[in-house]
Amino acid sequence: MSPITLTVLIFGIMLACMAVRIPIAVSMFAAGAIGYVLQTGWAPFSFFLNTQSFARFASYDLSVIPLFILMGHFATKGGISKSLFEFAAAVMGRFKGGLAMASLLACAAFGAISGSSVATAATITSVALPEMRRHGYSGRIATGTLAAGGTLGIQLPPSIVLVIYAILTEQNISKLFAAAIVPGIIAMVGYMIAVALYVRLVPGHAPEVEEVPRMTLRALLGVAPIAIIFLLVFGGIYGGFFTPTEGAAVGASTTFLTALLKGQMTLRKFKECFYGTAVSAAMIFLIFLGADLMNAALALTQVPNQLAAVVGSWGVSPLLVVVAILLFYVVLGAVMDELSMLLLTIPIFFPIIVGLDFGMPKESVAIWFGIVVLMTVGFGLIAPPVGLNVYIVNGLSKDVPMGETYRGVMPFLISDVLRTLLFLFFPIIPLWLVGFIR
C-alpha cells in the first residue's frame, strides 16, 4: 500500500468513526492504531503504545492543564461572574448598547481567570442574559454578543488552547501568553465596536436609553479579588517568581480562597469543581493519546515530511500558505472541536510553517503562528453551521431561535476576519510584548 493510500485510509477511518458519532479521541485512536499496525505489525505497535502512553502522561508540563481548568471551575462556582458583570455594567452602562459591551468586558475578565471558552460563555450568559433582556435587548444581539464574548475565554491567557499549542510545539508558555494579551484586548475592543455600530445601524435591537448603573463601593470591592488573582498569577510568572505550572497552582488556590471568602463555595460545589476538572482533563488527555497515535502512524508514511518539502519547493508566498491553513481550520471547525483540531493538525502544519522564510526568527514565527491559529479557532466556535458557543448560549435562552443567534454573531465574525488579517500582515502586534520577556 502506497504512503498516500495509507494516509487517505487513516483519515477516512477517522472521519467514518466521527460520522457515526464515536468520540473524537476514540476515532483518532482507532484510525492511528490501524494505520500503525498495517505499517509495522502488532508487536511494534504494542511497544509504542506502552512507551508513548507513559511518556505522554508522565510529563510535568501537562499538569498545568488540570490546574488552570480547576482555577476556571472555582471561578465559575464561586460567584465571581456576577461581580464582574456588575462592575462592567457600571463602567459601560452610559453608552448605547452598554450592557452588551459590559457583557464583553465581563467575558474578557472572566476568561482571564478561566482559560475556557465554554465556561466563559455559559457562566456570563447565566448572569448577563436576563439583565440584557430585561432592559429591552433583542434575543439576536443579546445571544450573539454572549456567544462571541465566550471566545475571549481562549483568546486571553491563561488559554487552555495556547497551553496545548505550547506543549505540542515545545514553545515557551510564558511568551505565548504574553503574545496573546494585545490580540485579546484588540479582540475585545473590536467586539465592542461591532456592538456600537450594530445597535446604531440596525435600530430596534437595543434600548435608546438605558438605566445607568452607578459605580458603587460594592462593585469595586467585588472586582478587586479578580484583579488581584490576575496580577498575582501573571505578575508572578513574568516576574520570574514561579513557572507557569506553579502559577496555575497559585491561581487555583487563590481563586478557591476568593470563592470561600465570598461565601459561595459549599462542599457540594467544591466536589463538583474537582469532578468537572477530572472529566475535562481526562477528555483532553485521551485526545492527546489518540492524536499521538494517529500522528505517529502518519509520520511513518513520511507524507507530512514530503508535504512540507513540496510546499517549500512551490516558491509561493509564505503568507499564502498560512492563509490556506487558516481556511482549512475554518472548514474543520464545522465538524471538530478546537482541541482535537490542534492535536491532529499542528504536528503536520507546524513543520511546514517553520520551514518557510517569513523574515523572522523561528521562535517568533512559531509564536505568531500560534496566535493566528488561536484567532481562527475562536472563529470556528461561533461560525455556522456548528458553532459550539452558539449552541451553548442558545440553549440557555429558550425563547430565541437558533437562526437569530447566528444572525447575531455575524458582526463579530466580520470583526474576527478583520483582526486576523491585521495580525497576518503585521506580526509585530502579537510579538510586541514578547520582546520584553527574557
N, C-alpha and C positions, 0 to 999 in steps of 0.2 A: 504494500500500500504506500503510495507516494506521500511526502510530507504535507502537501496541500490537501490531499484527500483526507488524511488523518485530522488535520486542523478543522476542516469542514465537518467531519464526523463528530469531533469533540464539541464544537459549538452547536451542532444540530441536536445532539443528545441533551445538552443543557437546555436549549430552547424548548425541546419537546417535553422535558420534565416540567419546566415552568408553565407550559401551556395547559398541563393537567393539574396545575396548582400545587405542585410539590414545592416545598420551601426552597428558596434560592440557595441556601447553604448546602442542602442535600442535592440539589440539581447540579451544582458545581462539583461537589464531591463525586457524584456518580459519573459525570462526564470525564472528570480528571482520572478517576480510577480505571475506567475502561480504556481511555487513551494511553495511560501509563502501562497497563498490563499488556496491551496489544504491541507495545514497542519494546518492553523489557522482560515480560514474563511475570509470574506471580511472586517468586522469591525476591527479586529486587524491589518489587512494589511493596511487599510486606516490610522489608528492611527500611525503605524510605519512609513509610508511614510511621513506623516505630520511632525512628530518629527525628523526623521532622515534627511530629507532634510534641515531643519533649522539648526540642529546640525552640519551637514557637511559643509554647505556653510557659516555659521556664524563663522567658525574657523579662528582666526587671522593668524595661521600658513600658511593657504592656500594662503595668499596674496603674499607670496614670489614667487609663480609660475608666475603670470602675470607680476610681476616686473622684474624677470630675463628674461622672454620672451620679454618684452619691451626693455630691455637692448640689447638683441640679434638683434631685429629689427632695433634699432638705429645704431648698429654696421654694419648691412647689408646695410642699406640705406645711411650710412654716408661716404662711400668711404674708409673705414678702410682696407678692404681686399686688395686693390691694394698696399697700403703702406706696409702691412705685406709681401706680395709676393715679392716686390722689395727688401726689406731688407733680406728676407730669400734667395733669389736668389744670392745676393751679398755674403752671408756667405757660401752657399753650392755650388755655381756655379763652383768652381775649381775641384770638384770631378766628376768622370764618373757617369752619372745618377744624376748629381747635381740638375737639375731643378725639377726632380721628388722628390728628397729629400727636396728641398726647398718648394715644394707644401705641403709635410707632415708637415714641420715646420710651415708653414703658417696656415695649418688646426689646428694644436695644439694651436697656439697662438690665432686664431680666436675663436676656441672652448672654450678657457679660458675666453672669454667675452660674448659668446652667449649661451652656455649650450645646444645647439641643434645640433644633427647630420645632420638633413635635411638642416638646414640653412647653416651649415659649408660646406657640400658637394656642395650645389648649388652655394653658394657665391664664394668660392675659385675656383670652376670649371670655372666659368664665366671669371675669371682673368687668371688662370694658364693654362687652356687647350689650348687656342690659342697660347700662348708662347711655350708650350711644342711641339705642332705640328709644329710650325714654325721652331723650332730648330731640327726637324727630329726624334722626339719620335714616336714610333708606337702607333696606336689607342689602342692597347691592354694594354701596360704598362701605357699610359697616363690616360686612363679612370679607369683602375684597381687601380692605385695609388690614384686617387682622390676619388673613392668610398670608399676605405679603410680609407683614411685620414679623410673622413667625420665622421667616427665613433669616432674619437678623440674628437668630439664635445660633446659627452656624457660621455667619459671616464675621462675627466678632469673637475674639478669644474669650474663654477657652473652648474653641470649636472642636468637637469630637472628630469632625471630618478632617481638620488640619492635623490633629494628633495622629490619625491613621495615615495620612499622607506623609507626615514626617517619618513615621516608622517604616513605611514601605520604601521611601526614597533615601532613608538614612540621612535626613537633614536635621538641623538644629531646631527643636520645637520652639525655643525662645525667639529665634529670628523669624520663624513663620508667624508666631503670634504678633510680633512687632509689625510685620509686613501687613497683617490683616487689620490693624487698627484704623489707619487712614481710609482704606477702601470701605471698611464697615461704617465709618462715620459718613463717608460720601453716600453710601447706600441709604442710610437713614435720612439724610438731608434730601437726597433725590426722591425718596418716597414722600417726604413731607411736601416737596414742591409739586409732585404729582397730585397729591390731595388738594393743595391750594388751587391748582389750575383746574382740576376736575369740578370742584364744587362751584367754581365761577363760570366755567364754560358750559356745564350741564346743570342748569338750575333744578331745584326740587329734591336734591339728594342730601342736602344738609340744611339746617335751620339758618335763616337770615340773621337772627340774633340769638345768642346763647347766654345762659346764665354763666357768669364768670366766677369760677370757684376761687375763693380767697386763699392766699398763701398764709397758712397758719403755722404756729409753732409745732402743732401736732404733725402736720405734713412734713416739716423739715426734720423733726426728730424721727419720723417713720422711715425716711430715706437715708438717714445718716449711717445706720449699720451696714447698708448695702454698699455705700461709698467706702466705708472702712474695710469691708471684705475685699473689694476690688483692689484698693490701694495696697492692702496687706499682701495679697496673693501676688499681684503683678509687680508691685514695688519690690517685694522680696526676691522674685525671680530675676528681674532686671538689675536689681542692686547686688546680685551675687550672694545673697544670704542663704538661698536654698535652690535646689534644682526644680524643674517643672513638676516632677513627681512629688517632691516634698511640698511644693506649693499647692498641689492638688489636695494633699492631706491636710495642710493648714486651712485651705479654703473649705473643705468639707467639715472640719472641726468647728471653725468659726461660724459657718452657716448654721450648723446644728445648735450652737450656743445662742445664736441670734433668735432662731425659732423657739428655743426653750425660754429665753427671756421675754419673748413676746407672748408667751403662754399658749402658743399654737401647737406645740409638739406633745402629743399624747403617746402613750405606749403603743397603741394600735397604729398610729401614723409612723412611729419610729420603726416598727416591724415592717410596715408597707414600704418604707424607703429602702430598707435593705433587701426586701424581696424584689422590688422593682429593679434595683441595681443588679441583683444576681441574674434576673431574667434578661435584662438588656445586655449585660456583659457576656453572658453565656451565648446569646444570639450573635453578638459581634465576633466572639472568639471562634464560634462554629463556622461563621462565614470566612474568617481568616483561614481556618484549616481547609475548607472547601476550595477557596481561592488559591491557596498554596499548592494544593494537589493539581488543580486544573492548570495553573501557570507552569508547574513542573512538567506536566505532560506536553504542554505547548512548547516549552523550552527544548524538550527532547526532539521535537520535529525540526528545530532550527528555523522555523518560519519567522518568529519575531526578529531574530538577528538578520535574516535575509531581507525582511521588510524594512528594517532600519537602514540597511545598506542600499536598498533600492531607492528609498525616499531621499537619502543623501546624494545619490547619483543623478537625480532628476534635475537638479540645478534650479528648482523653483524657489521663490522667496520663502524663508523660514516662517514668516508670518502667515502665509497661505496654508502651510502645513498645520499651524496652530489653529487657524480658523476652521479647517476641515475636521480636526479632532474635536473642537468645541461643538460644531454642528452635529457630530456623531453623538456627543454626550446629550445634546438636546433630544435627539431621537431616542437614545437609550433610556433617557429619563421617563419615557412614557410607559416602560414596562419593568423598570428596575429601581430599587431604592438607591440612595446616594452612596451608602457604604459598600453595597455589592458592586456598584459601578466602579468605584475607586479600586477595590481589591482585585477586580477582574482585569481592569484596563491599564492601570498605572504601570505594572511590570512590563506591559507591551509598549505603551506610548512613551514612557519616561526615557528609555534609552534612545528613542528616535529624537526626542526634543533636545537632550543634552548633547547629541551628536551633531546638531546643526549649529551654524555660526550666527549668533544674534548680536555679536559685537560686545558681549558681556562675559564676565567670569562665569564658569559653570555653576557655581553655587548661586549666583544671582539669577541665572536662568531657571534653576530648579525652584527657587523661592517664588519668582514671578509666575512661572507656570502653575504652581500650586494655588496662587491667588486667583488667576483667571479661571482655573478649573473650579475653584470654590464658588466663584460668581455664577458659573454655568450650572453647577449642581443646584444652587439656590433657585435658578430659573426653572429647573425641572420640577421643583417642589410645588409650583403654582401654575405651571403651564398645562393646558388641556392636551390630551384627553384624560390623563390621570395625574393630577397634582395632589400629592399626599396632604399638604396643608389645607388645600381647598376642601377635601373630604372631611378633614378633622373639624375645621371651623364650621362648615355647612352642617355637619352632624350635630353641632351644638346649638344651631339656630334652626329649629324645626319649621319655622314659618317662611323660610327663604328658599326658593327653588335653586337647584344646583346651577342652572343656567345663569341666574342673576349673580351668583358668586363668581362665576367665570367671567362675566362681563365686568364685574367689579375689580378683578385683578389685571385687566388689560392695560390701564395706565401704568401700573407698576412693572409689567413686562416690558413696556416701552422704555421705562427708566432703567431696567436691567440691561437691555440691549445697548443703550447709550453709554452706560457705565462700563460695560465690558469692552466696548470699542475704545473708550478712553484709556483703560488700562493696557489694552493691546498695543496702542500706538505710543503710549507714554509710560513705559515700565518704571520710570523714576518715581512715580506716585506711590506705588506699593513698596518700593525699595528704599524710600527716603529714610524712614525710621530705622531700617536695618543697619544703615551706616553708622548708627550711634552705639551699636552693640558689638562688643569685642569678645 
